[in-house]
Amino acid sequence: MDANYLASIINSTIRSTTPVLLAALGSAICSQVGVFNIALEGQMLIASFTAIIVNYFTGSVALAVFAGVLSGALIGAIVAVLQVKYEAADMVIGTSINLLVTGLTSILLFVLLGVKGSFSNPKLIPLKKITLPIINKIPFVGRVMEGLTIIDYLSYLIAILIFIYLYKTVSGFRVLSIGINKEAAESLGVKAIRTRMLVVIMSGALCGLGGTVLSMGQVTLFTENMTAGRGFIAMAAGGMAQNHPLFVIFSSLFFGAAQALGVALQNVVPSQLTMSIPYIATILALAVFSKKRKKQIIK
């Protein structure tokens, strides 16, 4: 393994991390206000589909990104109304949304574009890759940072901004207070239901951004169920990080590395095995985290 090969794996890790990181941040902020949002998968998938559709018909990357984020937020709004306002069961709502979006995107793919399975077209415009002056000329570092989009960089900035808002501002403390004790927060004048609904909608927007970069970042196409469980992996990443925005970065990088490793090993071992690496890593990580967490509780 030479330095260039190692740099390419790190680069693949960063690119694979972005969708998971954005969705994990969405999961984390929901958990901070006491909402268990299982619909992350559906929010990402609808955004991936919507972004490609708008990209194809308008030829505008900006509109495609906006439409992807908006579609994720709209699904988040549905979850907010049903799960927060009307207190429907989170498992039922989340699972129903995920199944509904999976079927809906498959149907609309055929109705709007006349294809089944996947869609790719030369007219589709990918997200612009950012070239950093000077840094791109440094041998190892330049390869690591090669081919990254603005959303790849933006995802880490979003994590930092969420941390600053939640832990360094009065408004953020009020949001956190809802998850700690909803009744006590309401007694202090915090509008818990409205705040929780807004947080769930924001979670949908973050998942929408993650879904958009999934279909327009590394590749520019849409495939049925292309999220492939990333929403659930994001939930695991949020849980491992104890829903802390900065820790979410590192847990997401772990799962991104697992996916990059799976891709790197495709030429060595059968693809059926390499494709399972991210999911095996998720199970092992959750098992180790749960065991350590249990020991901490006992102590």
Disulfide bonds with the S-S distance in Angstrom:
none
